[in-house]
Amino acid sequence: MTDPFDSEHAVLSVLVNDEGQYSLWPAATSAPPGWTAVLPSADRATALAYVKEHWTDLRPRSLVRRTRDAEEAGRSGRAEAGTSGRGEAGTSGRAEAAAGSAETFADMAVDHVAFYVADLAKATEWLTGGYGLTVYARSDGGTGGSAGARSAALGSRDIRLLLSQPLAAAHPGAEYVERHGDGVADIALRVPDAGAAFAEAVRRGARPVAEPADHGGLVTATIGGVGDITHTFVHRPAGADDHALARLVPAETAETAETAATGPDCGLGAIDHFAVCVEPGAMDATVDFYRTALDFELIFTERIEVDAQTMITKVVQSRSGAVTFTLIAPDPNKATGHLDEFLKSHDGPGVQHIAFTADDAVRSVDALASRGVDFLPTPAAYYRILPERLTPLRHSTAELERLNILIDEDHDGQLFQIFTRSVHPKGTLFLEIIERMGARSFGSGNIKALYQAVEYEQGRGTGSGR
């Protein structure tokens, strides 16, 4: 009997597990628990080439981390022994501290997201009127560190956004807006010790932007990230207000109440992930930066081919699991598409969209639509052929179709998602609403499903559209 894995004509999937180990698997067979398909279907030669390209370190991720931590401890211990003059006691203490350096980023979470905008009033209305966020703090940009920019902080549950409109040409936000238009300038990361996180990230190769500073107990420090995006480490002392921001004062109660009462509650809870578009040649370097400087893990990689276009996706996530960057890039050897357009219009890499979590996607999308939020449409054929893909576990197909909500599943469960139509003048920023029912992936199955639905509606597919 011929082994299907040895046949040149075999149709195989490439799987990866949480330890970053790869395996080939028959494409027609469901992947076993703990494994995710990163290349769903390919011939044997293509599958083997994919594994060779991506599995460059055969060690499990857990072993890589332990080895790295031990090496760091050893280096620090030797340095301490050579300079402290305290012998084994000094070496031991320094080694323990170095071993703990890997824990510097262990409890990382998104603290807030800072935007530079051209018109603060317009941007504030976009988020309060459309998404039900409330204004909880402001700065008029008159004095001190806030000079040169007018700011407003908005939030809903665990979503905290800071909008700043530059008022002076010398303000760094003025150059950002001139180059990119409105966009995400800083993804602030909450950590137990901002100073230690800054020092460790810089030691590992991150570019320092702002040294640690104490703002009445709120400590911040900033490093450079992807393109013009920065990351500000934020430490909040025990019992401190989660919404407090340096140099901003609480908004008037009347204003907070007014912005909260403009429509129904949208049920948005937190930031699920950021989709960051990078240049094709920068993907691996970006992954390496987050893995090395901030101790992120590469949890997912995929190459999606639709018609003549190809999108490369690699997802990096903090060790806490609370900060996720979905890195996306076009293939320069394929036809140009929306990612190429983003890089051109945005003038470089940046955040393409932010995904907000919803407890109930149907209820949230209904509420958002009633507030005037416009969503991308879904071909009717998508729902006609949905039973061939999966059966929704929660919402009915009729509800999903009425609201244009997409559905996908992986081995851990299902997810429901929908994307807003961009209101950005350059079309370089939009939002996603996502409800997870166990699924840990990002809806890549919908890309091919949508393409197939369009084919059906245009009479080129094999299924039944309408």
N, C-alpha and C positions, 0 to 999 in steps of 0.2 A: 504493500500500500504506500502511495506517495505521501510524504510529509508535506502538508499545505504550506508550511513555512519555507520550504526549500524550492517550491515551484516559482519559476519566473513569472507565471501568469496569475499568481495569487493576488487577491485584493485584500490588503492588510490595513489595520489601524496602528498608529503609534500611540502608546499609552505612557503616562508618567504618573508616579505616585508622590506622596508628600515628602519623600526623602530625595526627590529629584532623580530617581532611577527610571530608565526607559525600558520599554518592552514592545515587541510586536504582537499583534493579536488579530485573529480573523475579523475583517470588517463587518461581516454579517452577524457576528456574535456579540452580545452585550459585554462590556468591559466588567471584570470582576470588581467587587467592593474595594475601595481604596485607590482605584486607578481612574484616571481621566484621559479621554482621547484628545490629543493635541493635533493629530493629523488623522481625521476620521476615515479617510479612504485614499489608498494609493497603491501603485504596483510595488513589488518587492524592492526594486532598485531605488525608487524614490523614497520609500520608507527607510531603507538602510542609510541612504544619504542624509535624511533628516536627522536620524539618530546620531550619526557621526558628527554632524554640524553642531548639534545642541548638547550632546552628552560629552562634554569636554573634561569633566572631572568625575571619575567613576566612584568616588567616595560618597557615601550617604551624607546628606546635609548635616545631620546631627554630629557625625564624625568630623566634618569640616569645622563646625563651630567649636567642638571640644578641642580640636587640634589648634585652631587659631587662638582660643583663650589660653591654652597651655603655653603656646609660644609667646604670647603677650606677657604672661606672668613671668616666664623665664627671662625675657629681655629686661623687664622692669626690675626683676630681682637682681640680675647681674649688674645693672646700672646702679642700683641702690647699694650693693655690696662694694662697688668701686668708689663710691663718693661719700657714703654716710659715715664710714669708720665704726659702724656699730655691729659688724659681723653678722652672724646668722639671724639675730633678732631683727635687725634692720631689713635684711633680705626677705625674711618671712613676712614681715608686715607689708612691705612694698608689693610682694608677690600676691598677697591676698587682695590688696587694693586693685592690682592690675587684673586679677581674675574677675573682680567685680565690675571692671570697666564694661564688660559685655552686658551687664545688667543696667547700665546707664540708660539704655533705650527700651528696656523691657516693658515698661508701663506706659509707653507712648500713646497719645490719642490726639485727635484733631481738636485744637483749642478754638480757633476761629479762622476765617478765610478773609483776607484783605483784598479789596478791589481798588483800582484807580479808575475813576470815571470822569467824563467830560462835563456832565450835568448831574449834580447830586440830587436835586429835586426829582428829576426824571427817573433816575436809577432807583431812588427810594420808592417812588410810586409804582414802578415795575414790580418790586418785591413785596410791598405792603398791599397794594390793591390787587395784584394778581395772585400772590402766594400766601397771603395772610400773615406775613411776618410783622412783628411790631417793633417800633423804634424804641430802644431802651437807653440810649446814651448819645450825646452829641458833643462836638467841638466846633467852635466858630473859626478856628485857625488863627486867632489873634495873637497869641503870645506863646512863649516857651517852645517846647519841642513840637507843638502842633502848628507853629507858625508856617504859613504858606499853603495850608490845605484846610478845607472845611470837611468835617467828617460826621457820619451817622452810623451807629451800631444797631443792627436789626437781628431779631432772632425768633425762633419757634422751637420750644423744647430744647434739644441738643444742637440745633443749628444756630450758629453765630457768625454773622457776616459783618464786615467793617467796610463801609464805602467812603472813599476820600476823593474830593475834587481839588486838584492843585489850583492854587490861586496865584502862585508866583512862578516865573519861568525857571527859577533856580531849584524849585522843588523837584525831587527825582520822579515824582508822578507825572510832571509835565512832559518829560521826554518819553515816558512810557505811553501815555495817551496819544502823543503825537505819532509814535511809531506803530502802536498796536490798536489804538482805540480802547474802549472800555474792556477791562479784563482782570483776571486773577493775577495779582502781583506778589502775594505772600500767602503760603499755607502754613499757618502757625501750629506748632506741635507742642502739646502739653507734656511735660516730663517732670520727674521728681526733683531734679536739680538742673536748672537751666545753665548755670556756669559750668558744671561738669559735662553736660551734654555738648556744649559749645567747644570746650577744650578737647574732648574726645573726638568729635567730628573733625575738627581742624587737624588734630594729630593724624587722623586717618586720611587726610587729603582734601577736606572740604575748604572752600574759599571763605575766609572770615569777612563779614560785612559790618557787623556792629558788635562790639564787646559787651559782656554782661553789664546790665544796668539795673539798679533797684529803684522801683517806682512805688515807694511806700509799702514794701513787702511783696509786690508783684515784680518778679525778676524776669528780664528778657535778654536774649542774645540772638544774633542773626547770622546765618550762613547763606551762601549762594546755592541755588538748586539748578533746575533745568532752564536754559535760556535766561530770560529776565525774571524768572520766579525765584523768590527767596523763601527760606524757612526760618521763622522766628521761634526759638525755644521759649516756652513760657512756664514759669513755676508759680503756682498759686499756693500760699500758705494754708494750712489746715483751717477750715471754717471760713475762708475768703469767698466773696461773691464770684460765682462762675462767670458772670457777665461783665465784671469790671475790666476796663481796658485803660492802659496808661494814657493820661492827658485828656480823657473824656469824662464828662460829668453826666449824671443821670438825666434822662429826658423828663420833661414835665409830665405829671400823671395824666393830664388831659390829653396830651399828644399820644401817649401810649394807648390810652383807652380809645381814642379816635381811630388810630390805625388798626386796632384789633377789631373794631366794629364795622368794618367796611364790607363784610360778607361772611359766608359760612366758614367754619373751621375746616382747614384742608387736611388735617391729620398727618402732617409732615413731621418726622421725628428726628432724623439725624442725617449725616452725610455718609452715604454708603461707599462711594468711591469717586475718584477724579479720573477723567479720561484725558491723558496728556499726549498731544501729538508731537512727535519728534521727527527730525530729519532721518531719512533712511540709513545713512552711514553712522548715525549717532545712537542707534538703539542699544547695541551691546555696551557701549561706554556708559550710557545712562543707567542701565541695569547694574553694571559694576559699581557705579557711584553710590547708588542707594544700598547695595549689598555691603559695600566696604565702609562707607562713611557713616551710615545710619543703621547698620545691622539688619536691613530688610532681607526678606527671603523671596526668591523667585518661585511663585506658586503656580503659574500657568503660562503656557506659551502655545501659540497657534498661528497657523498661516491659512488665511481664508481667501480662496480664489472664487471670484464671481465674474463670469464672462471674461473680459480681457483685463480686469483689474485684480490686484492682490493687496490684502491688508495683513501686515505682520503685527501680532499682538503679543506682548509679554507683560505679565502682571506681577508687580512687586508689592509686598505687604510687610508692615512692621511686625515684629515678633509678637506683639500683643494682639495682632489681628484687627486693630482698630483703625489703622491708616492704610488705605489701598490706592495705589496708582496703577491704572490700566494704561500702559504705554502702547501707543499705536503709531505705525509708520507705513507709508506706501512702499511698494517695490519699485525702484527706479527703472527696472527693466520691463515693466508692464505699462499698460495704458494709464494715463493720468486720471485721477478721480477726485473725490471730495477732500481727501487728505492732502493731496498736492495743492488744491485750492486753498485749504486752510493755511498751509505753510506760506503760501504766496501772499494771501490777504493779511495774515497776522504778522507777516515779516519775521518768520522764525518760529521755533517751537513754543508751545504754551498749552494752557488748559482749554480743551475743546468743549467739554461739558462737565457738569457736576451732577451726580445722582443723589436725590433725596429719597430717604426711605418713607414708606407709607405702611400703616397697619392694615389698610384695606384699599387696594388700588382702585376699585370701582368707586367707592365713596369719595376718595381723594380726587380722582379725575373728574367726577361729577361736580364736586365743589369748585375745583380750579376752572373748569369750563364755564361755570356760572359766573365766575369772576372775570371772564374774558380771556383766559389763557387759551392760546391756539395750539393745537397739537398736530403733529404730522399725520396725514391720513394713511390708512392701511388698505390695500386692495381687497375687494370683497372675496376674491378667490382664496386669499390666505385662510379665511375661516371655513371655506368650503372644503379645503383639503386638510384642515387641522386634524380631523379624526385619523388620518393616515400617519400623523406624527405622534399624537398624544391625546390624553383625555384630561381636561382641567380638573383639579382636585377641589377647587373652591368655587370660583365664579363660573357662571354658565357661559357657553359660547355666544349666546345671544347678547349677554351683558358686555362681553369683551368686544364683540363686533360693533355694538352700538357706540362704544367709546373709543374704538380703534386701539385697544390695549393688546399688546403682544404677549405671548406665553412661550416659555422654553423650559426644559428640564435637564437635569443631570442625575447622577447616581445618588445624590443626597436629597433631591426634591425638585420643586418647581419654583419658577419666578414669573412675575407679571411685570411688564415694563412698558413705558411709553415715553416718547421724546417730544419736547415742545418745539414749535417752530421758532427759529431764532428771530429776535427782534433787534439784534445787533446790526448796525449799519453795514458792517463788513461780513455779517453772517458767521462770525468766528466764535460765538458763545451761545450755548443753549443749555437746557436743563433736562434731566431725566427723572421720572418718578418710578420707583421700583419697590415691589413687595416681594419678599422672599418667604417661601414656604420650605425652608431647608436647603434650597439650591445654593451652591457656592460659586457657580460660574457667572457669566456676564451676558448671557443671551446670544452667544455667537450663532446658535442654531437658527435664530430669526433672520440673520442676514441672508442665508441661502433660501430660507422659506419665503421671504419677501420677494427675492429674485424669481423664485419658482412661480409665485403667485402672479407676478407681472407677466411672466411668460404665458401662463394659462390664460390670463385676461386678453392677451394679444394674440391668442390662438396658436402659440408655438409650443405649448406644453402638452403633456399627455393626460392631465387630469381634467376635471370638469370645473371650469369657472362659472361665472354667471353674468 
